[in-house]
Amino acid sequence: MAEHEPVIGIDLGTTNSVVAIVQGGQPQVIKNRTGQLLTPSVVAVTSGGKRLVGHLAKRQAITNPENTVYASKRLIGRKYSSVQIQKAREVLAYRLVCGEHDDVRVQLGDRAVSLPEIAAAVLQELRKDAEVQLGRPVNKAVVTVPAYFNDGQRQATKDAGRIAGLDVLRIINEPTAAALAYGFARSVNGKIAVFDLGGGTLDVSILEVSKGVFEVVATGGDTYLGGEDFDNRVIEWLVMQFAKEHGVDLRKDRMALQRLKDAAERAKMELSTLQETAINLPFLYTPSGGTSALHLQATLSRSRLEELTRDLAERTVQIADEVLREAKVRPPELKEIILVGGMTRMPIVQELVRKHFHKEPSKGVHPEEVVALGAAIQADALLRPDSQVLLLDVTPQSLGVAIAGGYTRRLIPRNTTVPTAVTETFHTSRDGQTTVKIMVLQGESDIAHQNELLGEFILSGLRLAPRGEVEIDVTFDINSEGIVSVSARDRETGLQQSITVTASGGLTDTELKDILAEQGDFLIEARASSEVVLKRTALENVAREVEALVPQVRQLTGSSEFGREALRKAEGVLAAGRAAMKSEDLILLADTVDQLEKTRTLFVGVLERLGARPT
Amino acid sequence: MLRENESPGNDVEAALGEAVDLPEDRKREILAREATLSGDHYAVLGLRPGATVEQIRAAYHEASRVFHPDRYYGKKLGSFQGRLEHIFKRLAEAHGTLTDEEKRTEYLQAHPRLRAAAAAAAVAAAPVRPPTAAEDAARQAERRSRLARHPYLARGAKAKKLVEEARVHLRSGSPERALGLLHKAAKLDPRHKAADGIRDVAESQKNAERAAAELDLARESAILGDAAAAAARFRAALAFDPSVHAVAKEGAEVLFRAGEPALARPLAQKAVDLQPTHLPSLMLLANICHALGMDKLARRHVEAVLEHEPEHAEAKALLKKVRWG
């Protein structure tokens, strides 16, 4: 059969990257030009201005820590002002600066380099490796990202591909790719879970596999939980030991920190096979004042390492549990649990997974290669006409619109199979409102400004009418390429407006909050099942009941100190209830209803015991 | 749900004539499926009402193989691009609705005709393509039930079933019934390990419920002015949930204010035992002791308060009163 033009699969990892291709029906990893399967995701600029990528960059990291970028995947597509970036700034040896749109840039020499450019350097390197191996030009690729990456992060990864001269056919999730590679080699049918703990992220995915169709049922995870966090625990421990012995805080010394980081990672890896390992870092610190240099010597045992990191390992299993629950899958239904990512070599992680799911995890895959292999399989499946493999992928995060009161109405919940389309009817939120603003949000929060704003548009020319009379159909559509388009249509006039969502706006939380406050008058209101309305009704009803009981209770128990106090409390709760009635705050409403219900139960109980019939 | 404009009949001829990278029979297949989209969720999947979840899933996967747009990636598709997307969206919607128990029930309730048909077909479900997975499952279930009839295994199975039922009750918040079932299960099969864990949960849940009930009664008694009964209820609440500091403190406060320091003291003491550094509890205990004429004890508690907060005004005032006790 005719081979289509070469398409590579790339696993762009936090610590290492891998490139693979399907040839003659078999997926295989492409070795880099130094003969290795893994290429470190490290980019550096030397003092002479030369750019280094991969092993060369990693090797010189210790002597050039400020111009060596590692773990940049944790930063890509994030806002400079985000908590994560601010936290990362403290531990990273290289310098982050703020770009024009609150994006993150890395100061390398005299240039502030964007993160897609850093990722592009790695992709470019892998592309060259593939071209050398195949002896043909390579222009197309499927690239993997953590399942939990949002639209902005995916977009940034796509941009990186474009900068590297690659047409990125698809961005697919790492655990999905792992499942593809695992299922491709075997005949698996049924539900499988992929537990992917890498250098920076934890991803868990549940898939239903049947004869080549890979249906993603659910994905979840944590973008800030991975091997680096385990390393940091070891670094902290070493710093503590050193501080106890010499009274010196090593964290202020960037070069020492880089050496500690390497040593911690190595020790952690060694302890996956050994019970104990020695950490020796001679001349680690040179005190000012001419005294002789200090050395670090420590012995780390596996049990101590597990003690230091047990809570992290336990959290990974908890997250896996949450994903299963969301997918409505019980652990015994799982046919296989596949461990992916270098961190799953750690015995404590394997042990916790085994204990928690009562199942031996499958280790028949090479955890570092499997993701790239899966990407290559998907690339091949897209271009090969007779392919048996079909991936039914899902949306990573929920999509919705901002509604009056600053809330989110979700139209497409996360883990919905794409392509998909949903229409819902809304109505105007004010009397005489002739313009509505549709703000497209991505994220899981019910509070609008805690999500990410993907785009916005206006539908105007509505009929002058009282609130709620003009109805607007809002449609969300995600096509098979993952492109989101949103349209709004006035039901009466048929007037229509729409947008196609492309890149993220890059707004901070507070900016979005301000915008929402400004646009408050132009928002739409959810028609059905508005929670607020329901709660308000409940509040009204229970408040009326309590009010009716008060005179009776006063008459019967008002003479005692207890009775008076209970009545005082009830008056307070009623006053709070009246105040909350106007509020749009769901949590406040729910709390007030709760308190009033308690008061009612108490009053009814008292009256019954006194033999009075509560009216 | 979104419906694009359904293509009218003469559109079909035009579509068949379109120059796209699809063989004739595939074009016909796509157009035929498109014509079913205005039907119900079962029809879209090529199934009859009452099909099992396994059949629905198999039909969905089977149809995806043909109609998912990725199958034709990079091909010239013309109007068929939109048709495929439209078909797949409907397939996914139908599958998503029919395989989720809640959504299916809701859907069937909204379509009584389908519900009746589904009920009628429940036994003799007739799949368009008989999926072997479903047959396998049926055969396995039959084998399991035959094994379960074996007297020895039956006891274990019955115990297991009881434990499962108990778990359900536990989740729906009736620990009392769960405990009853667990007791029965233990009689049938004393070696059933899973039962122990559930029993612990059930018991602690039951105790928490009892504690809450006693607390309600205690508050009632207090309002009714029956201090002795209230004291007994507060103690009972604590007996069922011995770790609740707030209950002990509330009881002590209520009784003390009602002029019953003697009844209040054990509860105040309990509150202090549970949270030795909670200053309001310590002050309360000191005040109660003072009221009972036990100034030596009162002084010790006040001093404990001042140790944590040397400027505590109330403690300083009380210390003056009890200094010579």
HADDOCK unambig.tbl for C-alpha pairs under 7 A between the chains (distance, minus, plus):
assign (segid A and resid 213 and name CA) (segid B and resid 61 and name CA) 6.49 0.50 0.50
assign (segid A and resid 382 and name CA) (segid B and resid 70 and name CA) 6.23 0.50 0.50
assign (segid A and resid 382 and name CA) (segid B and resid 71 and name CA) 6.70 0.50 0.50
assign (segid A and resid 382 and name CA) (segid B and resid 73 and name CA) 5.62 0.50 0.50
assign (segid A and resid 383 and name CA) (segid B and resid 73 and name CA) 6.46 0.50 0.50
assign (segid A and resid 390 and name CA) (segid B and resid 65 and name CA) 6.83 0.50 0.50
assign (segid A and resid 417 and name CA) (segid B and resid 92 and name CA) 6.81 0.50 0.50
assign (segid A and resid 419 and name CA) (segid B and resid 85 and name CA) 6.65 0.50 0.50
assign (segid A and resid 419 and name CA) (segid B and resid 89 and name CA) 5.98 0.50 0.50
assign (segid A and resid 420 and name CA) (segid B and resid 89 and name CA) 4.96 0.50 0.50
assign (segid A and resid 421 and name CA) (segid B and resid 2 and name CA) 6.39 0.50 0.50
assign (segid A and resid 421 and name CA) (segid B and resid 89 and name CA) 6.68 0.50 0.50
assign (segid A and resid 422 and name CA) (segid B and resid 1 and name CA) 5.45 0.50 0.50
assign (segid A and resid 422 and name CA) (segid B and resid 2 and name CA) 5.89 0.50 0.50
assign (segid A and resid 423 and name CA) (segid B and resid 1 and name CA) 5.18 0.50 0.50
assign (segid A and resid 423 and name CA) (segid B and resid 2 and name CA) 5.49 0.50 0.50
assign (segid A and resid 480 and name CA) (segid B and resid 69 and name CA) 6.62 0.50 0.50
assign (segid A and resid 557 and name CA) (segid B and resid 223 and name CA) 6.82 0.50 0.50
assign (segid A and resid 557 and name CA) (segid B and resid 224 and name CA) 6.42 0.50 0.50
assign (segid A and resid 560 and name CA) (segid B and resid 225 and name CA) 6.42 0.50 0.50
assign (segid A and resid 562 and name CA) (segid B and resid 222 and name CA) 6.00 0.50 0.50
assign (segid A and resid 562 and name CA) (segid B and resid 223 and name CA) 4.50 0.50 0.50
assign (segid A and resid 562 and name CA) (segid B and resid 225 and name CA) 6.72 0.50 0.50
assign (segid A and resid 563 and name CA) (segid B and resid 223 and name CA) 4.76 0.50 0.50
assign (segid A and resid 602 and name CA) (segid B and resid 220 and name CA) 6.84 0.50 0.50
assign (segid A and resid 606 and name CA) (segid B and resid 220 and name CA) 5.58 0.50 0.50
